[in-house]
Amino acid sequence: MAVTTKRAAKPATLELLLRDIRACTLCSPMLPHPPRPVLAASEQARILVIGQAPGARVHASGVPWSDASGARLRTWLGVDDATFYDASKFAIVPMAFCFPGRGASGDLPPRPECASRWHRELLAHMRSIRLTLLIGQYAQRFGLGDAFGPTSTDTLVRWREFGPAVVPLPHPSPRNVAWFKRNPWFEGEVLPVLRERVAVALGR
C-alpha cells in the first residue's frame, strides 16, 4: 500500500494534534491488531523519552512503558511511577505509536509511518524540553542523524559527546541482560550522570 506523505494543516494546539494522532489509522493494514496509539505529551514536559514502539503488554494496557522494560527504565532514571507518568514532567513519544507485532526474535521494528507523518509536528509543540533520552537504535538514528555510529553500542560508548541535553540509552528490555553484563561501564558511568541530569531537568 502506498503511504501518502502529504501533511494536513498543523492543528492550532497540541491537544488537537494528540487527538488526531490517537485517531490515526495510517498503518492499520500492516498491524496485527487494530491501531491503539500510545504516547504522552504536554507543552510543559521537561524530559522527552523517545523509544521504539509499544510492546504487546503496553498495547493491551494503553499505558506507555507499563512492562518490565518500563520498570527498569524508571530505576535507571531514579523516578517513581507518579513522576514518570506526569505528562507535565515526561513526554513519552516512541518512534511508532502502535504495537508493530512479533517477529522471529522479538517485536518487529517500529513502523516508519509515524515518524514521517507526526514526529516533527508533535515535537515542535514541546518547547520546554531540557533533556532528551534516545532509547534504542531507531530513536538514536532519528535523534542523532549522521552522528549515529555503525551500531547502537558504538553510539552508546560515545554518550558524552552528545552534550548534557541528549543521552542515548540501550533498550531496557530483559532481552538485553547479556548486553548489560558485557558492558558494566553503562551502569557504572552512565546511570549516575543520567540520574543527575534527570533531577536537574525536573528542577529538583
BATIKE-873315 format. One line per 10 residues: number of its first residue (from 1); their letters; for each residue x, y, z of N, C-alpha, C. Coordinates in nm, 4 decimals. Layout:
NUM) A) X/Y/Z/X/Y/Z/X/Y/Z; ...
REM end
This chain:
1) MAVTTKRAAK) 0.0841/-0.1185/0.0000/0.0000/0.0000/0.0000/0.0880/0.1240/0.0000; 0.0614/0.2165/-0.0876/0.1390/0.3404/-0.0932/0.1014/0.4278/0.0247; 0.2012/0.4896/0.0869/0.1787/0.5754/0.2030/0.1939/0.7194/0.1598; 0.0914/0.7976/0.1781/0.0985/0.9374/0.1395/0.1856/1.0145/0.2370; 0.2616/1.1086/0.1882/0.3455/1.1923/0.2741/0.2901/1.3339/0.2840; 0.1711/1.3562/0.2258/0.1102/1.4882/0.2318/0.0698/1.5202/0.3743; 0.1059/1.6361/0.4232/0.0761/1.6742/0.5602/-0.0510/1.7588/0.5646; -0.1330/1.7286/0.6644/-0.2504/1.8119/0.6870/-0.2068/1.9435/0.7498; -0.2966/2.0415/0.7492/-0.2663/2.1689/0.8125/-0.2390/2.1464/0.9604; -0.1408/2.2174/1.0128/-0.0997/2.1983/1.1520/-0.2117/2.2377/1.2473
11) PATLELLLRD) -0.2529/2.1480/1.3387/-0.3542/2.1847/1.4376/-0.3061/2.3023/1.5211; -0.4005/2.3811/1.5685/-0.3654/2.5017/1.6422/-0.3069/2.4700/1.7784; -0.3423/2.3558/1.8339/-0.2961/2.3235/1.9683/-0.2423/2.1811/1.9738; -0.1610/2.1559/2.0762/-0.1118/2.0208/2.0985/-0.2267/1.9261/2.1306; -0.3261/1.9740/2.2002/-0.4420/1.8904/2.2337/-0.5103/1.8369/2.1071; -0.5275/1.9215/2.0074/-0.5898/1.8775/1.8826/-0.4991/1.7805/1.8079; -0.3691/1.8060/1.8106/-0.2754/1.7161/1.7435/-0.2775/1.5785/1.8084; -0.2785/1.5734/1.9402/-0.2843/1.4452/2.0093/-0.4143/1.3721/1.9789; -0.5222/1.4461/1.9664/-0.6497/1.3834/1.9274/-0.6377/1.3184/1.7914; -0.5741/1.3888/1.6972/-0.5579/1.3332/1.5624/-0.4666/1.2109/1.5634
21) IRACTLCSPM) -0.3593/1.2157/1.6405/-0.2675/1.1018/1.6481/-0.3391/0.9799/1.7049; -0.4156/0.9995/1.8104/-0.4833/0.8854/1.8745/-0.5938/0.8279/1.7878; -0.6361/0.9028/1.6869/-0.7369/0.8524/1.5931/-0.6739/0.8001/1.4638; -0.5402/0.8007/1.4567/-0.4707/0.7655/1.3322/-0.4887/0.6170/1.2994; -0.5119/0.5893/1.1720/-0.5227/0.4507/1.1227/-0.4298/0.4292/1.0031; -0.3298/0.5128/0.9889/-0.2428/0.5089/0.8718/-0.1808/0.3713/0.8498; -0.1384/0.3051/0.9579/-0.0689/0.1766/0.9460/-0.1619/0.0565/0.9623; -0.2887/0.0810/0.9755/-0.3826/-0.0250/1.0085/-0.3668/-0.1521/0.9251; -0.3492/-0.1427/0.7910/-0.3380/-0.2667/0.7125/-0.2133/-0.3495/0.7448; -0.1113/-0.2878/0.8054/0.0139/-0.3572/0.8326/0.0275/-0.4041/0.9774
31) LPHPPRPVLA) -0.0706/-0.3755/1.0616/-0.0607/-0.4070/1.2040/-0.1355/-0.5358/1.2374; -0.0883/-0.6085/1.3416/-0.1545/-0.7335/1.3786/-0.2838/-0.7126/1.4570; -0.3014/-0.5911/1.5113/-0.4204/-0.5584/1.5900/-0.4738/-0.4232/1.5438; -0.5965/-0.3894/1.5775/-0.6448/-0.2548/1.5473/-0.5535/-0.1494/1.6092; -0.5345/-0.0373/1.5431/-0.4432/0.0648/1.5954/-0.4842/0.1113/1.7354; -0.3833/0.1289/1.8191/-0.4036/0.1874/1.9512/-0.2815/0.2712/1.9846; -0.2725/0.3906/1.9288/-0.1545/0.4748/1.9535/-0.1360/0.5032/2.1023; -0.0122/0.4851/2.1477/0.0210/0.5053/2.2892/0.1324/0.6081/2.2986; 0.1039/0.7198/2.3610/0.2039/0.8251/2.3811/0.1550/0.9183/2.4906; 0.2410/1.0088/2.5336/0.2048/1.1106/2.6317/0.2853/1.2355/2.6010
41) ASEQARILVI) 0.2207/1.3505/2.6085/0.2919/1.4744/2.5771/0.2181/1.5934/2.6362; 0.2943/1.6953/2.6695/0.2366/1.8237/2.7082/0.3381/1.9323/2.6756; 0.2922/2.0528/2.6666/0.3821/2.1642/2.6365/0.4710/2.1984/2.7550; 0.4391/2.1457/2.8737/0.5191/2.1743/2.9934/0.6257/2.0677/3.0196; 0.6230/1.9576/2.9458/0.7143/1.8460/2.9730/0.8597/1.8919/2.9702; 0.9388/1.8420/3.0652/1.0802/1.8780/3.0760/1.1713/1.7719/3.0139; 1.1263/1.6455/3.0157/1.2088/1.5347/2.9666/1.1327/1.4618/2.8565; 1.2011/1.4383/2.7446/1.1416/1.3684/2.6315/1.2024/1.2292/2.6214; 1.1184/1.1275/2.6252/1.1609/0.9884/2.6122/1.1179/0.9383/2.4747; 1.2150/0.9114/2.3886/1.1861/0.8570/2.2562/1.2341/0.7121/2.2556
51) GQAPGARVHA) 1.1410/0.6207/2.2493/1.1733/0.4796/2.2477/1.1462/0.4175/2.1127; 1.1150/0.2902/2.1134/1.0977/0.2164/1.9885/0.9503/0.2127/1.9482; 0.8733/0.1256/2.0091/0.7300/0.1134/1.9831/0.6690/0.0377/2.0992; 0.5407/0.0550/2.1252/0.4784/-0.0214/2.2335/0.4898/-0.1717/2.2096; 0.5118/-0.2469/2.3169/0.5075/-0.3916/2.3092/0.3657/-0.4415/2.3293; 0.3498/-0.5723/2.3345/0.2165/-0.6312/2.3458/0.1483/-0.5909/2.4767; 0.2233/-0.5883/2.5869/0.1620/-0.5522/2.7153/0.1187/-0.4063/2.7166; 0.1999/-0.3195/2.6579/0.1624/-0.1783/2.6520/0.0428/-0.1590/2.5591; 0.0391/-0.2325/2.4491/-0.0778/-0.2265/2.3608/-0.2041/-0.2642/2.4376; -0.1940/-0.3664/2.5226/-0.3109/-0.4112/2.5974/-0.3532/-0.3095/2.7035
61) SGVPWSDASG) -0.2552/-0.2472/2.7697/-0.2869/-0.1554/2.8789/-0.3169/-0.0141/2.8318; -0.2559/0.0258/2.7201/-0.2684/0.1633/2.6746/-0.1828/0.2605/2.7533; -0.0955/0.2078/2.8399/-0.0083/0.2907/2.9246/0.1357/0.2713/2.8811; 0.2056/0.3769/2.8403/0.3432/0.3601/2.7906/0.4365/0.3043/2.8970; 0.5251/0.2154/2.8545/0.6282/0.1583/2.9412/0.5686/0.0888/3.0646; 0.4513/0.0284/3.0496/0.3886/-0.0425/3.1616/0.4248/-0.1902/3.1576; 0.5547/-0.2186/3.1554/0.6042/-0.3554/3.1450/0.7389/-0.3639/3.2156; 0.8053/-0.4780/3.2030/0.9336/-0.4953/3.2715/1.0377/-0.3954/3.2221; 1.0349/-0.3642/3.0936/1.1283/-0.2648/3.0393/1.1063/-0.1296/3.1051; 0.9797/-0.0936/3.1226/0.9492/0.0343/3.1858/0.9929/0.0398/3.3308
71) ARLRTWLGVD) 0.9777/-0.0699/3.4010/1.0212/-0.0731/3.5411/1.1719/-0.0509/3.5503; 1.2488/-0.1165/3.4628/1.3940/-0.0965/3.4623/1.4280/0.0476/3.4217; 1.3579/0.1018/3.3241/1.3850/0.2387/3.2807/1.3645/0.3365/3.3954; 1.2570/0.3223/3.4705/1.2324/0.4143/3.5814/1.3394/0.4007/3.6902; 1.3900/0.2790/3.7088/1.5015/0.2602/3.8018/1.6253/0.3326/3.7513; 1.6531/0.3191/3.6213/1.7666/0.3924/3.5641/1.7553/0.5424/3.5894; 1.6343/0.5953/3.5722/1.6136/0.7400/3.5809/1.6060/0.7895/3.7246; 1.5807/0.6986/3.8180/1.5664/0.7386/3.9569/1.4365/0.8108/3.9848; 1.3282/0.7707/3.9162/1.1978/0.8338/3.9374/1.0937/0.7268/3.9688; 0.9877/0.7678/4.0376/0.8790/0.6751/4.0670/0.7737/0.6831/3.9570
81) DATFYDASKF) 0.6725/0.5967/3.9671/0.5692/0.5920/3.8642/0.4942/0.7242/3.8527; 0.4628/0.7850/3.9667/0.3854/0.9087/3.9635/0.4588/1.0188/3.8869; 0.5892/1.0267/3.9059/0.6682/1.1278/3.8349/0.6769/1.0950/3.6866; 0.7042/0.9696/3.6558/0.7213/0.9284/3.5164/0.5946/0.9500/3.4355; 0.4804/0.9256/3.4963/0.3541/0.9356/3.4236/0.2868/1.0718/3.4378; 0.3602/1.1682/3.4887/0.3126/1.3065/3.4939/0.3520/1.3726/3.3620; 0.2557/1.3966/3.2751/0.2852/1.4490/3.1411/0.3473/1.5877/3.1456; 0.3325/1.6599/3.2558/0.3975/1.7901/3.2667/0.5459/1.7765/3.2951; 0.5896/1.6531/3.3266/0.7308/1.6266/3.3517/0.7934/1.5435/3.2398; 0.7281/1.4356/3.1993/0.7812/1.3461/3.0974/0.6891/1.3408/2.9761
91) AIVPMAFCFP) 0.7448/1.3643/2.8594/0.6761/1.3361/2.7328/0.7286/1.2020/2.6827; 0.6389/1.1131/2.6442/0.6762/0.9789/2.6011/0.6298/0.9617/2.4570; 0.7257/0.9656/2.3645/0.6951/0.9672/2.2214/0.7774/0.8590/2.1519; 0.7246/0.7378/2.1396/0.8005/0.6329/2.0707/0.8117/0.6609/1.9210; 0.9027/0.5918/1.8564/0.9189/0.6090/1.7120/0.7952/0.5648/1.6355; 0.7230/0.4674/1.6878/0.5927/0.4287/1.6344/0.4971/0.4182/1.7517; 0.3752/0.4603/1.7331/0.2812/0.4695/1.8433/0.2021/0.3414/1.8670; 0.2051/0.2481/1.7705/0.1271/0.1251/1.7822/0.2184/0.0025/1.7838; 0.1730/-0.1022/1.8512/0.2456/-0.2283/1.8558/0.2599/-0.2838/1.7142; 0.3851/-0.3067/1.6680/0.4057/-0.3497/1.5296/0.3891/-0.4992/1.5065
101) GRGASGDLPP) 0.3811/-0.5776/1.6149/0.3714/-0.7223/1.6017/0.5007/-0.7907/1.6382; 0.4963/-0.9213/1.6434/0.6110/-1.0018/1.6834/0.6819/-1.0600/1.5623; 0.8153/-1.0667/1.5720/0.8963/-1.1315/1.4706/0.9630/-1.2548/1.5268; 1.0596/-1.3070/1.4548/1.1259/-1.4306/1.4962/1.2072/-1.4138/1.6233; 1.2616/-1.2946/1.6472/1.3492/-1.2737/1.7625/1.3026/-1.1595/1.8520; 1.1738/-1.1325/1.8538/1.1222/-1.0238/1.9359/1.0232/-0.9401/1.8576; 0.9930/-0.8221/1.9107/0.8993/-0.7341/1.8412/0.9582/-0.6876/1.7084; 0.8706/-0.6662/1.6125/0.9132/-0.6124/1.4838/0.9601/-0.4678/1.4997; 1.0382/-0.4180/1.4046/1.0797/-0.2772/1.4106/0.9588/-0.1846/1.4085; 0.9726/-0.0643/1.4629/0.8611/0.0310/1.4586/0.8249/0.0652/1.3147
111) RPECASRWHR) 0.6968/0.0751/1.2876/0.6542/0.1181/1.1552/0.7070/0.2588/1.1294; 0.7565/0.2879/1.0079/0.8162/0.4193/0.9812/0.7149/0.5305/0.9580; 0.5885/0.4957/0.9382/0.4907/0.5976/0.9019/0.4688/0.7011/1.0122; 0.4774/0.6583/1.1390/0.4535/0.7522/1.2493/0.5531/0.8676/1.2470; 0.6812/0.8329/1.2398/0.7836/0.9375/1.2447/0.7706/1.0332/1.1272; 0.7468/0.9786/1.0078/0.7400/1.0658/0.8899/0.6142/1.1520/0.8904; 0.5082/1.1017/0.9497/0.3827/1.1781/0.9481/0.3672/1.2714/1.0673; 0.4101/1.2290/1.1866/0.3706/1.3005/1.3066/0.4832/1.3651/1.3875; 0.6039/1.3097/1.3854/0.7003/1.3454/1.4893/0.7477/1.4904/1.4857; 0.7844/1.5404/1.3698/0.8351/1.6782/1.3656/0.7285/1.7762/1.4140
121) ELLAHMRSIR) 0.6072/1.7541/1.3702/0.4969/1.8406/1.4096/0.4703/1.8309/1.5594; 0.4738/1.7101/1.6114/0.4486/1.6899/1.7540/0.5582/1.7517/1.8388; 0.6835/1.7254/1.8035/0.7940/1.7759/1.8851/0.8040/1.9282/1.8802; 0.7537/1.9886/1.7734/0.7575/2.1348/1.7635/0.6729/2.2015/1.8718; 0.5759/2.1305/1.9245/0.4915/2.1859/2.0303/0.5573/2.1806/2.1675; 0.6622/2.0997/2.1829/0.7204/2.0777/2.3144/0.8483/2.1594/2.3290; 0.8317/2.2820/2.3719/0.9427/2.3774/2.3762/1.0062/2.3890/2.5138; 0.9571/2.3104/2.6098/1.0130/2.3165/2.7446/1.1066/2.1999/2.7737; 1.1349/2.1183/2.6722/1.2187/2.0010/2.6921/1.3612/2.0433/2.7267; 1.4130/1.9869/2.8357/1.5501/2.0140/2.8782/1.6425/1.8943/2.8584
131) LTLLIGQYAQ) 1.5835/1.7754/2.8495/1.6629/1.6534/2.8372/1.5883/1.5559/2.7470; 1.6596/1.5017/2.6468/1.6018/1.4038/2.5556/1.6748/1.2713/2.5714; 1.5994/1.1658/2.5928/1.6543/1.0306/2.6075/1.6190/0.9507/2.4834; 1.7217/0.8998/2.4152/1.7042/0.8249/2.2908/1.7288/0.6774/2.3210; 1.6222/0.6006/2.3252/1.6297/0.4624/2.3719/1.6250/0.3662/2.2539; 1.7382/0.3010/2.2284/1.7463/0.2049/2.1194/1.7883/0.2691/1.9879; 1.8254/0.1837/1.8929/1.8856/0.2324/1.7698/1.7910/0.3148/1.6838; 1.6632/0.2840/1.6826/1.5712/0.3581/1.5968/1.5567/0.5021/1.6445; 1.5450/0.5189/1.7761/1.5384/0.6536/1.8318/1.6697/0.7278/1.8119; 1.7806/0.6573/1.8258/1.9109/0.7208/1.8101/1.9362/0.7637/1.6660
141) RFGLGDAFGP) 1.8955/0.6824/1.5714/1.9084/0.7225/1.4306/1.8244/0.8469/1.4024; 1.7054/0.8516/1.4598/1.6168/0.9663/1.4414/1.6741/1.0914/1.5062; 1.7195/1.0784/1.6315/1.7612/1.1951/1.7066/1.9018/1.2433/1.6795; 1.9897/1.1514/1.6370/2.1305/1.1871/1.6180/2.1698/1.2039/1.4720; 2.0908/1.1506/1.3810/2.1227/1.1637/1.2396/2.2578/1.1033/1.2063; 2.3424/1.1804/1.1406/2.4731/1.1315/1.0961/2.5675/1.1001/1.2123; 2.5358/1.1467/1.3317/2.6210/1.1195/1.4474/2.6005/0.9778/1.5010; 2.4973/0.9087/1.4541/2.4771/0.7698/1.4954/2.5914/0.6859/1.4401; 2.6485/0.5992/1.5246/2.7639/0.5201/1.4845/2.7274/0.3983/1.4018; 2.8249/0.3145/1.3709/2.7977/0.1931/1.2932/2.6966/0.1014/1.3609
151) TSTDTLVRWR) 2.6951/0.1008/1.4940/2.5983/0.0233/1.5706/2.5513/0.1073/1.6890; 2.4465/0.0583/1.7536/2.3987/0.1281/1.8724/2.5046/0.1293/1.9827; 2.5761/0.0181/2.0001/2.6801/0.0135/2.1035/2.7894/0.1159/2.0763; 2.8318/0.1288/1.9495/2.9319/0.2301/1.9160/2.8825/0.3700/1.9534; 2.7550/0.3930/1.9359/2.6966/0.5221/1.9711/2.6898/0.5398/2.1216; 2.6488/0.4365/2.1916/2.6368/0.4453/2.3373/2.7707/0.4716/2.4045; 2.8773/0.4115/2.3542/3.0102/0.4338/2.4112/3.0482/0.5815/2.4044; 2.9965/0.6528/2.3045/3.0276/0.7956/2.2846/2.9233/0.8866/2.3485; 2.8540/0.8389/2.4497/2.7397/0.9107/2.5040/2.7732/1.0516/2.5511; 2.8965/1.0715/2.6004/2.9331/1.2045/2.6499/2.9430/1.3082/2.5373
161) EFGPAVVPLP) 2.9610/1.2633/2.4138/2.9789/1.3562/2.3017/2.8523/1.4339/2.2674; 2.7378/1.3872/2.3143/2.6125/1.4468/2.2691/2.5626/1.5573/2.3613; 2.6451/1.5915/2.4603/2.6135/1.7064/2.5435/2.5150/1.6737/2.6541; 2.4926/1.7684/2.7426/2.4078/1.7412/2.8590/2.2596/1.7280/2.8280; 2.2161/1.7710/2.7099/2.0725/1.7719/2.6799/2.0241/1.6462/2.6093; 2.1152/1.5566/2.5687/2.0773/1.4346/2.4970/2.1564/1.3174/2.5554; 2.0850/1.2091/2.5867/2.1511/1.0878/2.6350/2.0976/0.9679/2.5578; 2.1838/0.8998/2.4797/2.1412/0.7745/2.4164/2.1469/0.6613/2.5191; 2.0466/0.5742/2.5151/2.0390/0.4643/2.6105/2.0096/0.3331/2.5372; 2.0592/0.2221/2.5907/2.0182/0.0930/2.5357/1.8727/0.0667/2.5736
171) HPSPRNVAWF) 1.8081/-0.0239/2.5023/1.6721/-0.0577/2.5413/1.6764/-0.1349/2.6726; 1.5919/-0.1015/2.7697/1.5960/-0.1685/2.8994/1.5259/-0.3045/2.9022; 1.5004/-0.3626/2.7882/1.4320/-0.4910/2.7801/1.5085/-0.6015/2.8530; 1.4371/-0.6946/2.9167/1.5047/-0.8119/2.9744/1.5854/-0.8899/2.8716; 1.5528/-0.8772/2.7446/1.6282/-0.9454/2.6391/1.7712/-0.8926/2.6279; 1.7969/-0.7743/2.6871/1.9288/-0.7131/2.6760/2.0173/-0.7380/2.7979; 1.9783/-0.8306/2.8848/2.0569/-0.8572/3.0057/2.2006/-0.8950/2.9714; 2.2197/-0.9736/2.8665/2.3559/-1.0128/2.8271/2.4381/-0.8902/2.7891; 2.3761/-0.7940/2.7227/2.4476/-0.6706/2.6857/2.4890/-0.5945/2.8112; 2.4007/-0.5848/2.9081/2.4337/-0.5140/3.0312/2.5528/-0.5802/3.1011
181) KRNPWFEGEV) 2.5582/-0.7126/3.0997/2.6682/-0.7843/3.1638/2.8001/-0.7626/3.0891; 2.7923/-0.7532/2.9564/2.9144/-0.7308/2.8777/2.9630/-0.5871/2.8859; 2.8776/-0.4979/2.9270/2.9110/-0.3552/2.9264/2.8848/-0.2935/3.0639; 2.9611/-0.3337/3.1657/2.9377/-0.2816/3.3012/2.9626/-0.1316/3.3120; 3.0355/-0.0735/3.2168/3.0594/0.0705/3.2178/2.9278/0.1494/3.2116; 2.8263/0.0890/3.1497/2.6990/0.1612/3.1367/2.6399/0.1905/3.2746; 2.6323/0.0889/3.3581/2.5771/0.1095/3.4918/2.6692/0.1951/3.5773; 2.7999/0.1759/3.5626/2.8941/0.2475/3.6479/2.9154/0.3921/3.6080; 2.9159/0.4190/3.4750/2.9474/0.5537/3.4274/2.8244/0.6345/3.3885; 2.7320/0.5714/3.3172/2.6207/0.6461/3.2588/2.5095/0.6722/3.3594
191) LPVLRERVAV) 2.4684/0.5696/3.4344/2.3496/0.5844/3.5182/2.3630/0.6925/3.6254; 2.4774/0.7085/3.6936/2.4854/0.8177/3.7909/2.4680/0.9552/3.7257; 2.5284/0.9732/3.6080/2.5154/1.1013/3.5378/2.3731/1.1194/3.4876; 2.3138/1.0113/3.4366/2.1764/1.0179/3.3882/2.0820/1.0632/3.4987; 2.0936/1.0034/3.6159/2.0042/1.0392/3.7266/2.0240/1.1858/3.7677; 2.1478/1.2300/3.7634/2.1735/1.3706/3.7975/2.1092/1.4632/3.6947; 2.1210/1.4275/3.5670/2.0620/1.5126/3.4628/1.9099/1.5114/3.4688; 1.8525/1.3970/3.5019/1.7073/1.3894/3.5180/1.6630/1.4812/3.6319; 1.7331/1.4750/3.7436/1.6974/1.5592/3.8591/1.7066/1.7067/3.8242; 1.8108/1.7451/3.7534/1.8273/1.8845/3.7127/1.7158/1.9269/3.6186
201) ALGR) 1.6839/1.8432/3.5213/1.5782/1.8760/3.4240/1.4436/1.8927/3.4921; 1.4192/1.8137/3.5970/1.2925/1.8236/3.6704/1.2924/1.9357/3.7722; 1.4063/2.0031/3.7868/1.4137/2.1162/3.8790/1.4263/2.0760/4.0233; 1.4825/1.9558/4.0469/1.4966/1.9112/4.1855/1.6174/1.9752/4.2502
REM end
